[in-house]
Every structure is written in structure tokens, then in C-alpha cells.
Amino acid sequence: MDAKTAASLSENLTAVYGYALVRLFDKTDAEELAGEIVCEILASAENLKSQDAFGGSVWKIAENTFRKFLRKKLLQTDMKK
């Protein structure tokens, strides 16, 4: 990850948390989801062919991670029953 990408990510941390909070309405779950989103972004940053595509890929990663998060929560809820 280059400095431009790192700076872009750090500028969007609040937006990533806001994305999670708007979808989950729970601060604890939103913090967990935001952390997972950031981890996924960092893991996939090396696979970008163009640093200009970083902004769009962040939100696609966020969407996919949100879906995974919901599936995981649903499975955990079903296991408790």
C-alpha cells in the first residue's frame, strides 16, 4: 500500500464507521463491522491494479463485508436457539 492509498483510507475511517452504524444501529456491532471492513480493505489493497480505483473498491468491499457480517450474526443467533 502506498502513501496515497493509506492517506485515503485514513480519511475514510469515519465514513466507514458511519456506514456500519447506519446499517446496524448498534455501536458495538458497528465498531466490529468497521474493523472487519478496514481489515478487508488492507488485505485487498495489494490486489488493486490502479490506485485510482481505490475509492470505488472501498465501498464494494464494505458492502461485501457487511453481507458476510450479517450472515455470521444470523448463524450465531441460530446456534444459540
C-alpha positions in Angstrom: 0.0 0.0 0.0 1.4 3.3 -1.0 1.2 6.6 1.0 -1.7 7.9 -1.2 -3.8 4.8 -0.5 -3.0 4.9 3.2 -4.0 8.6 3.4 -7.2 7.9 1.5 -8.1 5.1 3.9 -7.3 7.2 7.0 -9.6 10.0 5.6 -12.4 7.5 5.1 -12.3 5.8 8.5 -15.1 7.9 9.9 -17.2 7.3 6.8 -16.6 3.5 7.1 -17.8 3.7 10.8 -20.8 5.7 9.7 -21.6 3.2 7.0 -21.6 0.4 9.6 -23.6 2.4 12.2 -26.3 3.4 9.7 -26.8 -0.2 8.7 -26.7 -1.8 12.2 -27.9 0.8 14.6 -25.8 -0.7 17.4 -22.5 0.9 18.3 -20.8 -2.4 19.4 -21.7 -4.2 16.2 -20.8 -1.1 14.1 -17.4 -1.0 15.6 -16.9 -4.7 15.0 -18.1 -4.3 11.4 -16.0 -1.2 10.7 -12.9 -3.1 12.0 -13.7 -6.0 9.7 -14.1 -3.7 6.8 -10.8 -2.0 7.4 -9.1 -5.4 7.7 -10.6 -6.5 4.3 -9.5 -3.2 2.7 -6.0 -3.6 3.9 -5.9 -7.3 2.8 -7.1 -6.4 -0.7 -5.2 -3.2 -1.2 -2.2 -5.0 -2.8 -4.5 -6.5 -5.4 -5.6 -3.2 -6.9 -4.4 -2.7 -10.4 -4.8 1.1 -10.2 -4.6 3.3 -7.1 -7.3 5.5 -8.7 -9.8 2.6 -8.3 -9.3 2.6 -4.5 -12.3 4.7 -3.7 -14.8 2.6 -5.5 -13.3 -0.6 -4.3 -13.6 0.5 -0.6 -17.4 0.7 -0.8 -17.7 -2.6 -2.7 -15.5 -4.2 0.0 -17.7 -2.6 2.7 -20.8 -3.9 1.1 -19.5 -7.4 0.8 -18.1 -7.4 4.3 -21.5 -6.2 5.6 -23.2 -9.1 4.0 -20.7 -11.6 5.4 -21.2 -9.9 8.8 -24.9 -10.3 8.7 -24.6 -14.0 7.7 -22.2 -14.6 10.5 -24.6 -12.9 13.0 -27.5 -14.9 11.7 -25.6 -18.1 12.1 -24.6 -17.2 15.7 -28.2 -16.4 16.5 -29.4 -19.7 15.1 -26.8 -21.6 17.0 -28.0 -20.1 20.3 -31.5 -21.3 19.8 
